[in-house]
Amino acid sequence: MNQAELGRRLREARELCGRSQQEAAEAIDAPRTAITQIEAGNRAVSTLELTYLAKLYRVNVTHFFFAEDKIEDISVILHRSEHGFDNDPGSKQKIERCLALCRKGREIEKQVMGESEHLPPFYRLSSPRNTGEAVAQAEQVAEQERRRLGIETMPIQDMGELLVTQGIWVAGTDLPSKISGLFWHHPSIGLAILVNADHVRARRRFSYAHEYGHALMDRERLDPLNVSSADNASEIIEKRANAFAAAFLMPKAGVSDFLQAMNKGQPSKWEQSIFDVATESRIDTQWRSSPGSQTITYKDAASLAHYFGASYQAAVYRLRSLSFLSQKECSELLEHEDFGRSYLHLLGMDKDLEGKDDPNNQKRELRSQIINLAIEAYRRESLSRGQLLELGDDLELNEDEKEILLGLANCAKAG
């Protein structure tokens, strides 16, 4: 590690968490020019200064020194995480169990498809200088990604299944309440996204989209583990991932189409000029909507949330960000959230957003990914009967389910 490379990594870590050179200088009790010189590779940095900077940038000191090709063990990464998983052995064990399944899945995947990985693109973006720039980047990537996936303006039916099609391991698991999700990129597993299984469906969908934003925009610049929690919500890349999630789940054109279909959110007055061929002159026309007809109410926001599978709050904030609401209207709709929930409850739609999954169904997508690969590997005779049944134990299948798995594998092999 030379001084110039260390300076580059320090600058990148600072920019990713949205800290200024002045804030970094204050953290090490030095003038701002000292940070400029450090990041340019012209000034050495002491161990104590590195410690202070790592704390400010919310990374481990080792982040600055590991070679690009060095592989850390997953348990070591969890141990050194500042989010204190060692103090929550239950969550740590469940995370490790999920990642162990991902590792096994990756091993089977190599047997079936070789070393190649089917992964989503990485969008190489400059470090955003402010929140406005971060939001603009997120909106652009969300639109490009929807176009690439061929889903344009339509709602995403199942966010977890979409991630599966992109070669990402996904699962819900028990996490501390303040943590919404984790994004992993590690050579032994590829890409993995874990979300808090205790959160309601709409919030989990948003968390899946948020972590997908990290996979698309940050995976080559972050530590192998990125945790999204209440503690780091103010960081600029977390804001960018949030903006991506909102734009990806609720695309601008889709929101506009939805409101137009409800005859809402349009201007109260339309003016139009028509060319008159007989007189070769202009005819000005004007149309006004009836008073209050374009006002977006709590039931409109709730319906929009249900249509796109987002929370009521997320839908209201999205309407505000797209300028369909004034700040005053946004605040009023947020105050009427309980009315929105009651409206959906009356229509029998509230569980689609507010419900929770059966604990036995938390790893549904991960199970389906691994079982699909295992049956194919068994069919090609690269996985034995004993290995298949052992995998059933890892997936926590009961005896009847393991027999079903074996029967399905034998059928595929015979067939």
C-alpha positions as CSV (number, residue, x, y, z in Angstrom):
1,M,0.0,0.0,0.0
2,N,1.6,3.2,-1.1
3,Q,0.8,6.7,0.2
4,A,-1.1,7.7,-3.0
5,E,-3.3,4.7,-3.0
6,L,-4.1,5.1,0.7
7,G,-5.0,8.8,0.0
8,R,-7.3,7.7,-2.8
9,R,-9.1,5.2,-0.6
10,L,-9.5,7.8,2.2
11,R,-10.9,10.3,-0.2
12,E,-13.4,7.8,-1.6
13,A,-14.5,6.7,1.9
14,R,-15.1,10.3,2.8
15,E,-17.1,11.1,-0.3
16,L,-19.2,7.9,0.0
17,C,-20.4,8.9,3.5
18,G,-20.9,12.5,2.5
19,R,-18.3,14.1,4.8
20,S,-16.5,17.3,3.9
21,Q,-12.7,17.8,4.1
22,Q,-13.4,20.3,6.9
23,E,-15.2,17.7,9.0
24,A,-12.4,15.2,8.4
25,A,-9.8,17.8,9.4
26,E,-11.7,18.5,12.6
27,A,-11.8,14.8,13.4
28,I,-8.0,14.6,13.4
29,D,-7.5,18.1,14.9
30,A,-5.7,19.4,11.8
31,P,-6.2,22.2,9.2
32,R,-8.3,21.3,6.1
33,T,-5.2,21.5,3.9
34,A,-3.9,18.5,5.8
35,I,-6.7,16.4,4.5
36,T,-6.1,17.8,1.0
37,Q,-2.5,16.7,1.2
38,I,-3.3,13.3,2.7
39,E,-5.9,12.5,-0.1
40,A,-3.4,13.7,-2.7
41,G,-0.8,11.3,-1.4
42,N,1.5,14.1,-0.3
43,R,1.3,13.7,3.4
44,A,1.6,10.6,5.6
45,V,-1.2,9.8,8.0
46,S,-0.6,8.4,11.5
47,T,-2.3,5.3,12.9
48,L,-4.3,7.5,15.4
49,E,-5.4,9.7,12.5
50,L,-6.5,6.7,10.5
51,T,-8.5,5.5,13.5
52,Y,-10.3,8.8,13.8
53,L,-11.0,9.0,10.1
54,A,-12.3,5.4,10.0
55,K,-14.7,6.2,12.8
56,L,-15.9,9.3,11.0
57,Y,-16.4,7.4,7.7
58,R,-18.1,4.5,9.4
59,V,-15.7,1.9,8.1
60,N,-13.1,-0.4,9.8
61,V,-9.5,0.7,9.6
62,T,-8.7,-2.5,7.7
63,H,-10.9,-1.2,4.9
64,F,-8.0,1.1,3.8
65,F,-5.4,-1.7,3.7
66,F,-6.9,-4.9,2.3
67,A,-5.7,-5.6,-1.2
68,E,-8.4,-5.8,-3.8
69,D,-8.0,-9.5,-4.2
70,K,-7.8,-10.4,-0.5
71,I,-10.7,-12.5,0.7
72,E,-11.9,-12.1,4.3
73,D,-13.9,-14.8,6.0
74,I,-17.6,-13.9,6.4
75,S,-17.5,-14.5,10.2
76,V,-14.5,-12.1,10.5
77,I,-16.4,-9.4,8.5
78,L,-19.4,-9.8,10.9
79,H,-17.2,-9.7,13.9
80,R,-15.5,-6.4,12.9
81,S,-18.8,-4.7,11.9
82,E,-19.5,-1.6,13.9
83,H,-23.1,-2.6,14.1
84,G,-22.3,-5.0,17.0
85,F,-23.5,-8.3,15.7
86,D,-21.3,-10.0,18.3
87,N,-23.6,-8.4,21.0
88,D,-26.6,-10.0,19.3
89,P,-25.7,-13.7,18.9
90,G,-29.1,-14.7,17.8
91,S,-29.1,-12.4,14.8
92,K,-25.5,-13.2,14.0
93,Q,-26.2,-16.9,13.9
94,K,-29.2,-16.5,11.6
95,I,-27.2,-14.2,9.3
96,E,-24.3,-16.8,9.2
97,R,-26.8,-19.6,8.5
98,C,-28.3,-17.7,5.6
99,L,-24.9,-16.9,4.2
100,A,-23.8,-20.5,4.6
101,L,-26.7,-21.5,2.4
102,C,-25.7,-18.9,-0.1
103,R,-22.2,-20.3,-0.1
104,K,-23.5,-23.8,-0.7
105,G,-25.8,-22.5,-3.5
106,R,-22.8,-20.8,-5.1
107,E,-20.8,-24.1,-5.0
108,I,-23.7,-26.0,-6.7
109,E,-24.1,-23.1,-9.2
110,K,-20.5,-23.5,-10.2
111,Q,-21.1,-27.3,-10.8
112,V,-24.1,-26.5,-13.0
113,M,-22.9,-23.3,-14.8
114,G,-19.2,-23.1,-14.3
115,E,-17.4,-20.0,-12.9
116,S,-19.5,-17.5,-14.9
117,E,-22.0,-15.4,-12.9
118,H,-25.2,-13.8,-14.1
119,L,-25.2,-10.5,-12.3
120,P,-26.8,-7.1,-12.8
121,P,-24.7,-4.3,-14.3
122,F,-22.6,-2.0,-12.2
123,Y,-23.3,1.7,-12.9
124,R,-20.1,3.6,-12.5
125,L,-21.1,6.9,-11.0
126,S,-19.1,9.8,-9.6
127,S,-19.3,10.3,-5.9
128,P,-22.3,12.6,-5.4
129,R,-21.3,16.0,-4.0
130,N,-24.6,16.6,-2.3
131,T,-28.1,15.1,-1.8
132,G,-29.5,16.7,-4.9
133,E,-26.9,15.1,-7.1
134,A,-27.4,11.7,-5.3
135,V,-31.1,11.8,-6.0
136,A,-30.6,12.7,-9.6
137,Q,-28.2,9.8,-10.0
138,A,-30.7,7.4,-8.4
139,E,-33.5,8.6,-10.6
140,Q,-31.5,8.0,-13.7
141,V,-30.2,4.6,-12.7
142,A,-33.7,3.5,-11.7
143,E,-35.1,4.5,-15.0
144,Q,-32.3,2.8,-17.0
145,E,-32.7,-0.3,-14.9
146,R,-36.4,-0.5,-15.5
147,R,-35.8,-0.1,-19.2
148,R,-33.1,-2.8,-19.2
149,L,-35.5,-5.2,-17.3
150,G,-38.3,-4.4,-19.7
151,I,-40.7,-3.4,-17.0
152,E,-41.0,0.3,-17.9
153,T,-43.8,1.9,-15.9
154,M,-45.5,-1.2,-14.5
155,P,-45.6,-2.2,-10.8
156,I,-43.1,-4.9,-9.7
157,Q,-45.2,-7.8,-8.6
158,D,-42.5,-9.5,-6.4
159,M,-39.3,-7.7,-5.6
160,G,-37.6,-10.7,-4.2
161,E,-38.2,-12.8,-7.3
162,L,-37.0,-10.0,-9.5
163,L,-33.7,-10.0,-7.6
164,V,-33.5,-13.8,-8.0
165,T,-33.6,-13.4,-11.8
166,Q,-30.6,-11.1,-11.5
167,G,-28.4,-13.7,-9.8
168,I,-28.7,-12.3,-6.3
169,W,-29.3,-14.5,-3.2
170,V,-32.2,-13.1,-1.3
171,A,-33.8,-13.9,2.1
172,G,-35.6,-12.5,5.1
173,T,-34.0,-13.1,8.4
174,D,-34.1,-11.9,12.0
175,L,-32.2,-8.6,12.3
176,P,-32.0,-6.0,15.0
177,S,-35.1,-3.7,14.7
178,K,-33.1,-0.7,13.7
179,I,-31.5,-2.6,10.7
180,S,-33.6,-2.8,7.6
181,G,-31.3,-4.8,5.4
182,L,-27.8,-6.1,4.6
183,F,-26.0,-6.2,1.2
184,W,-23.1,-8.6,0.8
185,H,-20.7,-9.0,-2.1
186,H,-18.2,-11.7,-1.4
187,P,-16.3,-14.1,-3.7
188,S,-17.6,-17.2,-1.9
189,I,-21.3,-16.3,-2.4
190,G,-21.5,-13.6,-5.1
191,L,-24.2,-11.0,-4.2
192,A,-26.7,-11.5,-1.4
193,I,-29.4,-9.3,0.1
194,L,-30.9,-10.0,3.5
195,V,-33.8,-8.0,4.8
196,N,-35.4,-7.7,8.2
197,A,-38.1,-10.5,8.3
198,D,-39.9,-8.8,11.1
199,H,-40.8,-5.7,9.0
200,V,-44.1,-5.5,7.2
201,R,-44.3,-6.4,3.5
202,A,-44.2,-2.9,2.1
203,R,-41.1,-2.0,4.1
204,R,-39.4,-5.3,3.1
205,R,-40.1,-4.5,-0.6
206,F,-38.5,-1.1,-0.1
207,S,-35.5,-2.6,1.7
208,Y,-35.0,-5.1,-1.2
209,A,-35.1,-2.2,-3.6
210,H,-32.8,-0.1,-1.4
211,E,-30.2,-2.9,-1.2
212,Y,-30.5,-3.5,-4.9
213,G,-29.5,0.1,-5.4
214,H,-26.3,-0.6,-3.5
215,A,-25.7,-3.7,-5.7
216,L,-26.1,-1.5,-8.8
217,M,-24.3,1.6,-7.7
218,D,-21.9,0.8,-4.9
219,R,-20.8,-2.8,-4.9
220,E,-17.3,-2.1,-6.2
221,R,-16.7,0.6,-3.7
222,L,-18.1,-0.7,-0.4
223,D,-16.9,-3.1,2.2
224,P,-18.1,-6.7,1.5
225,L,-20.8,-6.0,4.0
226,N,-23.1,-2.9,3.9
227,V,-25.6,-2.4,6.6
228,S,-28.6,-0.1,6.2
229,S,-29.8,1.1,9.5
230,A,-31.1,4.0,11.5
231,D,-27.5,4.8,12.5
232,N,-26.2,5.5,9.0
233,A,-29.4,6.8,7.3
234,S,-27.9,10.3,6.9
235,E,-25.0,9.1,4.8
236,I,-25.2,10.2,1.2
237,I,-25.0,6.8,-0.4
238,E,-27.9,5.6,1.9
239,K,-29.9,8.6,0.7
240,R,-29.1,7.7,-2.9
241,A,-30.2,4.1,-2.3
242,N,-33.4,5.3,-0.7
243,A,-34.0,7.6,-3.7
244,F,-33.3,4.7,-6.0
245,A,-35.8,2.4,-4.2
246,A,-38.6,5.0,-4.4
247,A,-37.9,5.7,-8.1
248,F,-37.6,2.0,-8.9
249,L,-40.7,0.9,-7.1
250,M,-42.7,4.0,-8.2
251,P,-41.5,5.2,-11.6
252,K,-42.3,8.8,-12.5
253,A,-44.2,7.9,-15.7
254,G,-46.1,5.1,-13.8
255,V,-47.2,7.5,-11.0
256,S,-48.3,10.0,-13.6
257,D,-50.3,7.4,-15.5
258,F,-51.9,6.2,-12.3
259,L,-53.0,9.7,-11.3
260,Q,-54.2,10.5,-14.8
261,A,-56.3,7.4,-14.8
262,M,-57.9,8.6,-11.6
263,N,-58.3,12.1,-13.1
264,K,-56.1,13.5,-10.3
265,G,-53.0,15.6,-10.0
266,Q,-53.6,17.6,-13.2
267,P,-53.4,21.4,-13.5
268,S,-56.5,23.2,-12.4
269,K,-56.4,25.3,-15.6
270,W,-55.3,24.3,-19.1
271,E,-54.5,26.8,-21.9
272,Q,-54.1,25.8,-25.5
273,S,-53.5,27.5,-28.8
274,I,-55.0,26.1,-32.0
275,F,-54.1,27.1,-35.5
276,D,-57.1,28.2,-37.6
277,V,-56.3,27.3,-41.3
278,A,-59.2,29.5,-42.6
279,T,-57.9,32.8,-41.2
280,E,-54.3,31.7,-40.7
281,S,-54.5,32.9,-37.2
282,R,-54.4,31.5,-33.6
283,I,-57.3,30.6,-31.5
284,D,-56.7,30.6,-27.7
285,T,-58.7,28.2,-25.6
286,Q,-58.9,27.7,-21.9
287,W,-60.3,24.9,-19.8
288,R,-60.7,24.7,-16.0
289,S,-61.4,21.7,-13.9
290,S,-64.1,21.9,-11.3
291,P,-62.8,23.3,-7.9
292,G,-61.1,20.7,-5.8
293,S,-61.4,17.9,-8.4
294,Q,-57.6,17.6,-8.8
295,T,-56.8,17.5,-5.1
296,I,-54.9,14.3,-4.1
297,T,-56.5,12.9,-0.9
298,Y,-55.5,10.2,1.6
299,K,-57.4,7.6,-0.4
300,D,-55.5,8.5,-3.6
301,A,-52.2,8.2,-1.8
302,A,-53.3,4.9,-0.2
303,S,-54.4,3.5,-3.6
304,L,-51.1,4.6,-5.2
305,A,-49.2,2.9,-2.4
306,H,-51.2,-0.4,-2.9
307,Y,-50.8,-0.3,-6.6
308,F,-47.0,-0.1,-6.4
309,G,-46.7,-2.2,-3.3
310,A,-45.1,0.6,-1.2
311,S,-45.9,2.1,2.2
312,Y,-48.3,5.0,2.5
313,Q,-45.5,7.3,3.7
314,A,-43.3,6.2,0.8
315,A,-46.1,7.0,-1.7
316,V,-46.7,10.4,-0.2
317,Y,-43.1,11.4,-0.2
318,R,-42.8,10.1,-3.8
319,L,-45.7,12.4,-4.8
320,R,-44.0,15.3,-3.2
321,S,-40.6,14.6,-4.9
322,L,-42.4,14.5,-8.3
323,S,-44.1,17.9,-7.5
324,F,-47.6,16.5,-7.4
325,L,-47.9,17.8,-3.9
326,S,-46.9,21.0,-2.2
327,Q,-45.0,20.8,1.1
328,K,-48.2,21.7,2.9
329,E,-50.2,19.1,1.1
330,C,-47.5,16.5,1.8
331,S,-47.6,17.3,5.5
332,E,-51.4,17.1,5.6
333,L,-51.5,13.7,3.8
334,L,-48.9,12.3,6.3
335,E,-51.1,13.4,9.1
336,H,-53.9,11.4,7.5
337,E,-52.0,8.1,7.3
338,D,-54.4,6.4,9.7
339,F,-57.3,7.3,7.3
340,G,-55.3,5.8,4.4
341,R,-54.8,2.6,6.3
342,S,-58.5,2.4,7.3
343,Y,-59.4,2.9,3.7
344,L,-57.3,0.0,2.6
345,H,-58.6,-2.1,5.5
346,L,-62.1,-1.4,4.4
347,L,-61.3,-2.7,0.9
348,G,-59.5,-5.7,2.3
349,M,-56.1,-4.5,0.9
350,D,-54.2,-3.6,4.0
351,K,-52.6,-7.0,4.6
352,D,-50.9,-6.7,1.2
353,L,-48.8,-3.9,2.6
354,E,-49.0,-4.2,6.4
355,G,-49.0,-8.0,6.7
356,K,-46.0,-10.2,7.8
357,D,-44.9,-13.5,6.3
358,D,-45.1,-16.8,8.1
359,P,-41.8,-17.4,9.8
360,N,-41.5,-20.7,7.9
361,N,-41.7,-18.8,4.7
362,Q,-39.0,-16.2,5.3
363,K,-36.3,-18.0,3.2
364,R,-38.8,-18.8,0.4
365,E,-36.7,-17.2,-2.5
366,L,-33.4,-18.6,-1.1
367,R,-34.9,-22.1,-0.8
368,S,-36.2,-22.0,-4.3
369,Q,-32.9,-20.8,-5.7
370,I,-30.9,-23.6,-4.0
371,I,-33.5,-26.4,-4.7
372,N,-33.7,-25.5,-8.3
373,L,-29.9,-25.7,-8.7
374,A,-29.7,-28.8,-6.6
375,I,-32.2,-30.7,-8.7
376,E,-30.3,-29.7,-11.9
377,A,-27.0,-30.7,-10.4
378,Y,-28.4,-34.1,-9.3
379,R,-29.8,-34.6,-12.8
380,R,-26.3,-34.0,-14.2
381,E,-24.9,-36.4,-11.6
382,S,-22.7,-33.8,-10.1
383,L,-24.6,-34.0,-6.8
384,S,-25.1,-37.4,-5.1
385,R,-28.2,-38.7,-3.3
386,G,-26.5,-38.3,0.0
387,Q,-25.4,-34.7,-0.8
388,L,-29.0,-33.9,-1.8
389,L,-30.4,-35.2,1.4
390,E,-27.7,-33.4,3.4
391,L,-28.7,-30.2,1.6
392,G,-32.2,-30.9,2.7
393,D,-31.0,-30.8,6.3
394,D,-29.2,-27.4,5.6
395,L,-32.5,-26.1,4.3
396,E,-34.3,-27.3,7.4
397,L,-36.6,-29.6,5.5
398,N,-38.6,-32.2,7.4
399,E,-38.4,-35.9,6.5
400,D,-41.5,-35.7,4.2
401,E,-40.1,-32.6,2.4
402,K,-36.8,-34.3,1.9
403,E,-38.5,-37.3,0.3
404,I,-40.4,-35.0,-2.0
405,L,-37.1,-33.3,-2.9
406,L,-35.5,-36.6,-3.7
407,G,-38.6,-37.7,-5.7
408,L,-38.5,-34.5,-7.8
409,A,-34.7,-34.9,-8.4
410,N,-35.2,-38.6,-9.5
411,C,-38.0,-37.5,-11.8
412,A,-35.8,-34.9,-13.4
413,K,-32.9,-37.4,-13.8
414,A,-35.1,-40.0,-15.4
415,G,-36.8,-37.6,-17.6
